Amino acid sequence: MKEINRSTLVEALSMLPEYDPPDETWQMVEAELDLLAVLPEKESVAELLPEFDPPDEVWNQVSKQLDGAGKVVPMRKWVARIAAAVVVLVAAWWALNTNQPSQDEGTISYSVEVLDPILEKNDWDEDEDAFQQFMAICQNGHFICEQPSFKNLEAELEELTEAKNELKEAIGAYGASPVLVQQIKEIELERTDILKKMMVMLI
């Protein structure tokens, strides 16, 4: 599946804080590695075990139990067979009932989202005609438009316009979020302030 917001994901992953485990963790790991290096191999471990020879009474008990193990009461065979049949029947019943979904299962849920009127109202382009008309004055060769202070304001205005266009593209790609809308509103206020300063210089 193609990641739609790959750049956002990469940026978010790069912002994750680094984590250094405490020194005690490394000391524990080092101690375990040292212990593994000191331990002998499997074959030599068996040689390290002490030898034990049980007393004769133990062997006599084992011998008696083995002699009695061959005598099986026939009733036990029937009980074992019945128990096995019951287990098979219960397992078959359980398998059949768990594979079929119950008609009582399942829920339907829905939610209603109310669109914020601020997000719905895209009014940030309403003054764009006024900006264009004002910039047309400078295209007619007004001498104030060549002044360095006016040029600086014009450069700031262009930067803010580019930032606004980038935010509009982000809203088109990801949808209007309160953060993006607030940023566009702030940029529009700055653009209007710069335009007022430029108009004062032309008067």
C-alpha positions as a LaTeX table, in Angstrom:
\begin{tabular}{lrrr}
\hline
Residue & $x$ (\AA) & $y$ (\AA) & $z$ (\AA) \\
\hline
Met1 & 0.00 & 0.00 & 0.00 \\
Lys2 & 1.38 & 3.39 & $-0.97$ \\
Glu3 & 1.89 & 5.84 & 1.90 \\
Ile4 & $-0.03$ & 9.03 & 1.02 \\
Asn5 & 1.66 & 11.28 & 3.57 \\
Arg6 & 5.18 & 9.85 & 3.31 \\
Ser7 & 6.91 & 13.22 & 3.83 \\
Thr8 & 4.83 & 13.91 & 6.92 \\
Leu9 & 5.62 & 10.44 & 8.27 \\
Val10 & 9.37 & 10.86 & 7.64 \\
Glu11 & 9.32 & 14.29 & 9.29 \\
Ala12 & 7.42 & 12.97 & 12.31 \\
Leu13 & 9.84 & 10.02 & 12.68 \\
Ser14 & 12.82 & 12.39 & 12.52 \\
Met15 & 11.30 & 14.45 & 15.36 \\
Leu16 & 11.08 & 11.44 & 17.71 \\
Pro17 & 13.42 & 11.82 & 20.70 \\
Glu18 & 16.48 & 9.62 & 20.95 \\
Tyr19 & 16.60 & 7.13 & 23.80 \\
Asp20 & 19.69 & 6.03 & 25.64 \\
Pro21 & 19.15 & 3.18 & 28.10 \\
Pro22 & 20.51 & 3.68 & 31.61 \\
Asp23 & 24.03 & 2.52 & 32.44 \\
Glu24 & 22.64 & $-0.31$ & 34.60 \\
Thr25 & 21.15 & $-1.94$ & 31.51 \\
Trp26 & 24.51 & $-2.05$ & 29.73 \\
Gln27 & 26.16 & $-3.37$ & 32.90 \\
Met28 & 23.63 & $-6.22$ & 33.08 \\
Val29 & 24.17 & $-7.10$ & 29.42 \\
Glu30 & 27.93 & $-7.05$ & 29.89 \\
Ala31 & 27.67 & $-9.29$ & 32.98 \\
Glu32 & 25.54 & $-11.83$ & 31.09 \\
Leu33 & 27.99 & $-11.90$ & 28.19 \\
Asp34 & 30.89 & $-12.39$ & 30.59 \\
Leu35 & 29.01 & $-15.27$ & 32.25 \\
Leu36 & 28.38 & $-16.94$ & 28.89 \\
Ala37 & 32.06 & $-16.66$ & 28.03 \\
Val38 & 33.06 & $-18.30$ & 31.34 \\
Leu39 & 30.56 & $-21.20$ & 31.17 \\
Pro40 & 31.96 & $-24.39$ & 29.61 \\
Glu41 & 30.42 & $-26.02$ & 26.54 \\
Lys42 & 27.44 & $-28.42$ & 26.84 \\
Glu43 & 29.55 & $-31.58$ & 26.75 \\
Ser44 & 31.76 & $-30.45$ & 29.63 \\
Val45 & 28.76 & $-29.31$ & 31.71 \\
Ala46 & 27.51 & $-32.91$ & 31.89 \\
Glu47 & 30.93 & $-33.97$ & 33.10 \\
Leu48 & 30.73 & $-31.43$ & 35.94 \\
Leu49 & 27.58 & $-33.04$ & 37.39 \\
Pro50 & 28.19 & $-35.28$ & 40.42 \\
Glu51 & 27.67 & $-39.00$ & 40.03 \\
Phe52 & 24.92 & $-40.59$ & 42.13 \\
Asp53 & 24.32 & $-44.27$ & 42.76 \\
Pro54 & 20.88 & $-44.89$ & 44.32 \\
Pro55 & 20.50 & $-47.49$ & 47.07 \\
Asp56 & 19.31 & $-51.04$ & 46.30 \\
Glu57 & 15.87 & $-50.37$ & 47.82 \\
Val58 & 15.13 & $-47.86$ & 45.06 \\
Trp59 & 15.90 & $-50.41$ & 42.34 \\
Asn60 & 13.72 & $-53.00$ & 44.12 \\
Gln61 & 10.78 & $-50.56$ & 44.16 \\
Val62 & 11.23 & $-49.80$ & 40.46 \\
Ser63 & 11.32 & $-53.51$ & 39.68 \\
Lys64 & 8.08 & $-54.15$ & 41.60 \\
Gln65 & 6.31 & $-51.28$ & 39.81 \\
Leu66 & 7.40 & $-52.58$ & 36.42 \\
Asp67 & 6.13 & $-56.08$ & 37.25 \\
Gly68 & 2.72 & $-54.70$ & 38.27 \\
Ala69 & 2.42 & $-52.38$ & 35.25 \\
Gly70 & 1.58 & $-55.28$ & 32.89 \\
Lys71 & $-1.61$ & $-56.10$ & 34.77 \\
Val72 & $-4.26$ & $-53.74$ & 33.34 \\
Val73 & $-7.77$ & $-53.97$ & 34.64 \\
Pro74 & $-10.16$ & $-54.39$ & 31.64 \\
Met75 & $-12.54$ & $-51.83$ & 33.14 \\
Arg76 & $-9.91$ & $-49.11$ & 32.74 \\
Lys77 & $-9.76$ & $-49.77$ & 28.99 \\
Trp78 & $-13.49$ & $-49.14$ & 28.64 \\
Val79 & $-13.32$ & $-45.98$ & 30.72 \\
Ala80 & $-10.43$ & $-44.69$ & 28.62 \\
Arg81 & $-12.31$ & $-45.41$ & 25.38 \\
Ile82 & $-15.48$ & $-43.67$ & 26.60 \\
Ala83 & $-13.47$ & $-40.66$ & 27.77 \\
Ala84 & $-11.75$ & $-40.43$ & 24.37 \\
Ala85 & $-15.12$ & $-40.61$ & 22.56 \\
Val86 & $-16.54$ & $-37.85$ & 24.78 \\
Val87 & $-13.51$ & $-35.65$ & 24.07 \\
Val88 & $-13.90$ & $-36.19$ & 20.30 \\
Leu89 & $-17.63$ & $-35.37$ & 20.42 \\
Val90 & $-17.09$ & $-32.22$ & 22.49 \\
Ala91 & $-14.29$ & $-31.07$ & 20.16 \\
Ala92 & $-16.49$ & $-31.65$ & 17.07 \\
Trp93 & $-19.43$ & $-29.78$ & 18.62 \\
Trp94 & $-17.18$ & $-26.88$ & 19.61 \\
Ala95 & $-15.60$ & $-26.70$ & 16.13 \\
Leu96 & $-19.01$ & $-26.64$ & 14.40 \\
Asn97 & $-20.41$ & $-23.94$ & 16.69 \\
Thr98 & $-17.39$ & $-21.64$ & 16.60 \\
Asn99 & $-17.11$ & $-21.62$ & 12.79 \\
Gln100 & $-20.66$ & $-20.33$ & 12.31 \\
Pro101 & $-21.08$ & $-16.66$ & 13.21 \\
Ser102 & $-23.88$ & $-15.92$ & 15.61 \\
Gln103 & $-26.76$ & $-13.85$ & 14.30 \\
Asp104 & $-26.76$ & $-11.86$ & 17.53 \\
Glu105 & $-23.21$ & $-10.66$ & 16.93 \\
Gly106 & $-22.29$ & $-7.44$ & 15.20 \\
Thr107 & $-23.13$ & $-3.84$ & 15.82 \\
Ile108 & $-23.70$ & $-0.90$ & 13.57 \\
Ser109 & $-22.45$ & 2.46 & 14.71 \\
Tyr110 & $-22.36$ & 5.85 & 13.11 \\
Ser111 & $-21.37$ & 9.36 & 14.03 \\
Val112 & $-22.26$ & 12.79 & 12.78 \\
Glu113 & $-19.50$ & 15.35 & 12.38 \\
Val114 & $-20.38$ & 19.02 & 12.36 \\
Leu115 & $-18.22$ & 21.13 & 10.08 \\
Asp116 & $-16.79$ & 24.19 & 11.76 \\
Pro117 & $-18.14$ & 27.32 & 9.99 \\
Ile118 & $-14.68$ & 28.90 & 10.16 \\
Leu119 & $-13.21$ & 25.99 & 8.23 \\
Glu120 & $-16.09$ & 25.97 & 5.78 \\
Lys121 & $-15.72$ & 29.68 & 4.94 \\
Asn122 & $-12.71$ & 30.08 & 2.64 \\
Asp123 & $-12.73$ & 33.89 & 2.60 \\
Trp124 & $-8.99$ & 34.45 & 2.38 \\
Asp125 & $-9.08$ & 35.28 & $-1.35$ \\
Glu126 & $-11.70$ & 38.04 & $-1.10$ \\
Asp127 & $-9.12$ & 40.87 & $-1.06$ \\
Glu128 & $-6.95$ & 39.40 & $-3.81$ \\
Asp129 & $-8.40$ & 41.79 & $-6.45$ \\
Ala130 & $-7.40$ & 44.79 & $-4.33$ \\
Phe131 & $-3.83$ & 43.46 & $-4.12$ \\
Gln132 & $-3.70$ & 42.98 & $-7.89$ \\
Gln133 & $-5.07$ & 46.47 & $-8.60$ \\
Phe134 & $-2.55$ & 48.06 & $-6.27$ \\
Met135 & 0.37 & 46.19 & $-7.83$ \\
Ala136 & $-0.83$ & 47.36 & $-11.25$ \\
Ile137 & $-0.06$ & 50.94 & $-10.17$ \\
Cys138 & 3.63 & 50.08 & $-9.93$ \\
Gln139 & 3.57 & 48.50 & $-13.36$ \\
Asn140 & 2.65 & 51.94 & $-14.74$ \\
Gly141 & 6.07 & 53.21 & $-13.65$ \\
His142 & 5.37 & 55.11 & $-10.43$ \\
Phe143 & 8.70 & 56.47 & $-9.09$ \\
Ile144 & 7.97 & 55.46 & $-5.45$ \\
Cys145 & 7.88 & 51.83 & $-6.57$ \\
Glu146 & 11.63 & 52.01 & $-7.28$ \\
Gln147 & 12.59 & 53.13 & $-3.77$ \\
Pro148 & 14.51 & 50.51 & $-1.70$ \\
Ser149 & 12.07 & 50.67 & 1.23 \\
Phe150 & 9.15 & 50.08 & $-1.15$ \\
Lys151 & 11.03 & 47.20 & $-2.82$ \\
Asn152 & 11.60 & 45.60 & 0.61 \\
Leu153 & 7.89 & 45.75 & 1.37 \\
Glu154 & 7.12 & 44.32 & $-2.05$ \\
Ala155 & 9.54 & 41.41 & $-1.44$ \\
Glu156 & 7.89 & 40.68 & 1.94 \\
Leu157 & 4.49 & 40.74 & 0.26 \\
Glu158 & 5.65 & 38.22 & $-2.36$ \\
Glu159 & 7.06 & 35.88 & 0.32 \\
Leu160 & 3.79 & 36.00 & 2.25 \\
Thr161 & 1.82 & 35.35 & $-0.95$ \\
Glu162 & 3.98 & 32.27 & $-1.69$ \\
Ala163 & 3.47 & 31.01 & 1.88 \\
Lys164 & $-0.28$ & 31.52 & 1.54 \\
Asn165 & $-0.35$ & 29.56 & $-1.75$ \\
Glu166 & 1.57 & 26.68 & $-0.14$ \\
Leu167 & $-0.93$ & 26.56 & 2.72 \\
Lys168 & $-3.82$ & 26.56 & 0.25 \\
Glu169 & $-2.22$ & 23.55 & $-1.50$ \\
Ala170 & $-1.85$ & 21.81 & 1.88 \\
Ile171 & $-5.53$ & 22.44 & 2.63 \\
Gly172 & $-6.42$ & 21.00 & $-0.77$ \\
Ala173 & $-4.30$ & 17.89 & $-0.10$ \\
Tyr174 & $-5.07$ & 17.24 & 3.58 \\
Gly175 & $-8.29$ & 19.14 & 4.20 \\
Ala176 & $-8.94$ & 22.29 & 6.21 \\
Ser177 & $-7.66$ & 21.98 & 9.74 \\
Pro178 & $-7.94$ & 24.75 & 12.35 \\
Val179 & $-4.15$ & 25.11 & 12.42 \\
Leu180 & $-3.83$ & 25.65 & 8.65 \\
Val181 & $-6.79$ & 28.05 & 8.54 \\
Gln182 & $-5.35$ & 30.07 & 11.42 \\
Gln183 & $-1.99$ & 30.32 & 9.64 \\
Ile184 & $-3.65$ & 31.58 & 6.45 \\
Lys185 & $-5.61$ & 34.17 & 8.47 \\
Glu186 & $-2.39$ & 35.41 & 10.09 \\
Ile187 & $-0.65$ & 35.63 & 6.71 \\
Glu188 & $-3.59$ & 37.61 & 5.29 \\
Leu189 & $-3.39$ & 40.07 & 8.19 \\
Glu190 & 0.35 & 40.54 & 7.56 \\
Arg191 & $-0.24$ & 41.01 & 3.82 \\
Thr192 & $-2.93$ & 43.63 & 4.51 \\
Asp193 & $-0.61$ & 45.47 & 6.90 \\
Ile194 & 2.18 & 45.56 & 4.30 \\
Leu195 & $-0.24$ & 46.74 & 1.62 \\
Lys196 & $-1.35$ & 49.62 & 3.88 \\
Lys197 & 2.28 & 50.68 & 4.36 \\
Met198 & 2.84 & 50.60 & 0.60 \\
Met199 & $-0.29$ & 52.67 & $-0.01$ \\
Val200 & 0.86 & 55.29 & 2.50 \\
Met201 & 4.14 & 55.59 & 0.60 \\
Leu202 & 2.26 & 56.17 & $-2.68$ \\
Ile203 & 0.05 & 58.92 & $-1.24$ \\
\hline
\end{tabular}
